[in-house]
Amino acid sequence: MCGRLSQYDGIHDFVAALSMPNALVNNAGDHPFERYNAAPTMQLAIFHQEGDYLHADMVRWGWRPHWAKDRAAPINARVEKVAHGPFFRAIWPHRAIIAINNWFEWADEGGPKKQPYLIRRRDQAPILCAAIGQYPNAEIPPSEHDGFVIITADSAGGMVDIHDRRPVTFSPELAREWLDPDAPKERAEQMVLNQGEQTEAFEWFRVDRAVGNVRNQGVGLLTPTGD
């Protein structure tokens, strides 16, 4: 996953996609986010569950443990290592969902510049990506160390031709189970390893190279192009 995505709907659209009956503690606002070209370090809306409440918070994309000051904060965590490696040990229990509208990848097609592609669900419903992170809750106030990472797995099918990694995404039912703080860690690991959505749920197409500049925003970045 190259590190660019869109999160332009509002939080209530994403709650509807989750079909979650829990009362919402909304710290993300009620207006559409309109982030058509979101990049690492940006504040993005994530969901996490605390007791019986679903929380929506704006959290920085990217996280590193306090002792890893010699490297940039990763934005992704490989599914093969995330549950057992030391780097993410502190946040592995803190499961979250980031709901997005699409993500972007860049493919080498032999030209002078890589070609950007937009990837979205075929039904254009929000994409529910598995994430873990450090974020505020009822007992811990917001901190400069807050952040989240998206869990990624190997791509499959035709998506491999665009990029060899992709987010682990869930159906609404599995997303709700992933958020459940009572779900055992072993079950959570099996979910991300074996129960992510298949490539067939997605479609992809070329978009304008303007998406390569993070300062460019707007719905025009989502338009298919034949170039």
FENCOR-V527719 format. One record per backbone hydrogen bond with DSSP energy under -1.0 kcal/mol. CO is the residue of the C=O (numbers start at 0). NH is the residue of the N-H. Records with the same first field share a line. If there is no record, write none. Layout:
CO=NH / NH
//
This chain:
3=103
4=37
5=100 / 101
6=34
7=33
8=32
9=13
10=14
11=15
12=16
13=17
14=18
22=53
24=55
33=35
34=6
37=4
38=41
41=60
43=58
45=56
46=96
47=54
49=52
52=49
53=24
54=47
55=26
56=45
58=43
59=147
60=40
64=67
66=68
73=62
74=149
76=151
77=80 / 81
80=83 / 84
87=91
90=93
92=94
93=132
95=130
96=46
97=128
99=126
101=5
102=118
104=116
106=114
114=106
115=206
116=104
117=204
118=102
119=202
120=123
126=99
127=169
128=97
129=150
130=95
131=148
133=146
139=136
142=145
146=133
147=61
148=131
149=76
150=167
151=78
152=165
155=158
156=159
157=160
158=161 / 162
163=154
165=152
167=129
168=196
170=174
171=175
172=176
173=177
174=178
175=179
179=182
183=187
184=188
185=189
186=190
187=191
188=192
189=193
190=194
197=200
198=201
200=121
202=119
204=117
205=224
207=210
208=211
209=212
212=215
217=220
218=221
219=222
//
